[in-house]
């Protein structure tokens, strides 16, 4: 592992990053506890522009030695580079959307990117261009909604502003006005109200509203995850595990990698808890 590590360093000095990466990986194959091997591989992948793989090796190395200063520093550098890459991609995407007159999507793209980099000049200039157009379109869209849809929209605005009690009141008014729990608009209100209840740690209500959605839409992934998390909080571990397994069954392509990873982590945790309860 020492020879592989030293040769990886030589390749790095010559900017032969593919060879440096391969020797870094060989270090780990020789000895998984050899922290410098993770650093060598991560450095090579970082310079190859493969930031996701670089960060994976950093995290694996920190799993061996959590206090390693070099790996912690590299983790910060890579995460910052990944953040800036997402911002640059968002700017490119938003400009294309503006050119295609897809203003609503452009607004959402820039808004999300500004949360990553609030002081970015290009993003703020883009937002200054897009916002007036977006607001005109939104005003026209809302004017075309019926009364119940406007109540739901009011709830959505309150939710975005973290006024969860106010949002719950709006969603409840809409549900009561519709008087049909199978109505698609009512199901959206139940789903959004469940999200509000979850934010307020009202887990029983979260379970109830999520179940209302799932009775009509059994494959609603967000509702399954909300109910699983609420059931876990209420110590209904077996029921939570059922929901989580259903999400995992969709696979990362359908439910998204972040949701899949969250569900997978919950599954391992719930299995441990259930096994501990059996032994106790």
Secondary structure as the mmCIF struct_conf table of DSSP 4:
data_model
#
loop_
_struct_conf.conf_type_id
_struct_conf.id
_struct_conf.beg_label_comp_id
_struct_conf.beg_label_asym_id
_struct_conf.beg_label_seq_id
_struct_conf.end_label_comp_id
_struct_conf.end_label_asym_id
_struct_conf.end_label_seq_id
HELX_RH_AL_P HELX_RH_AL_P1 UNK A 2 UNK A 13
TURN_TY1_P TURN_TY1_P1 UNK A 14 UNK A 15
HELX_RH_AL_P HELX_RH_AL_P2 UNK A 17 UNK A 30
TURN_TY1_P TURN_TY1_P2 UNK A 32 UNK A 33
HELX_RH_AL_P HELX_RH_AL_P3 UNK A 35 UNK A 48
TURN_TY1_P TURN_TY1_P3 UNK A 49 UNK A 49
HELX_RH_AL_P HELX_RH_AL_P4 UNK A 51 UNK A 64
TURN_TY1_P TURN_TY1_P4 UNK A 66 UNK A 67
HELX_RH_AL_P HELX_RH_AL_P5 UNK A 69 UNK A 99
TURN_TY1_P TURN_TY1_P5 UNK A 100 UNK A 101
HELX_RH_AL_P HELX_RH_AL_P6 UNK A 103 UNK A 116
TURN_TY1_P TURN_TY1_P6 UNK A 118 UNK A 119
HELX_RH_AL_P HELX_RH_AL_P7 UNK A 121 UNK A 143
TURN_TY1_P TURN_TY1_P7 UNK A 144 UNK A 144
BEND BEND1 UNK A 145 UNK A 145
HELX_RH_AL_P HELX_RH_AL_P8 UNK A 147 UNK A 160
TURN_TY1_P TURN_TY1_P8 UNK A 161 UNK A 162
HELX_RH_AL_P HELX_RH_AL_P9 UNK A 164 UNK A 178
TURN_TY1_P TURN_TY1_P9 UNK A 181 UNK A 182
BEND BEND2 UNK A 183 UNK A 183
HELX_RH_AL_P HELX_RH_AL_P10 UNK A 184 UNK A 199
TURN_TY1_P TURN_TY1_P10 UNK A 200 UNK A 201
HELX_RH_AL_P HELX_RH_AL_P11 UNK A 203 UNK A 216
TURN_TY1_P TURN_TY1_P11 UNK A 218 UNK A 219
HELX_RH_AL_P HELX_RH_AL_P12 UNK A 221 UNK A 233
TURN_TY1_P TURN_TY1_P12 UNK A 234 UNK A 235
HELX_RH_AL_P HELX_RH_AL_P13 UNK A 237 UNK A 250
HELX_RH_AL_P HELX_RH_AL_P14 UNK A 252 UNK A 255
HELX_RH_AL_P HELX_RH_AL_P15 UNK A 257 UNK A 279
#
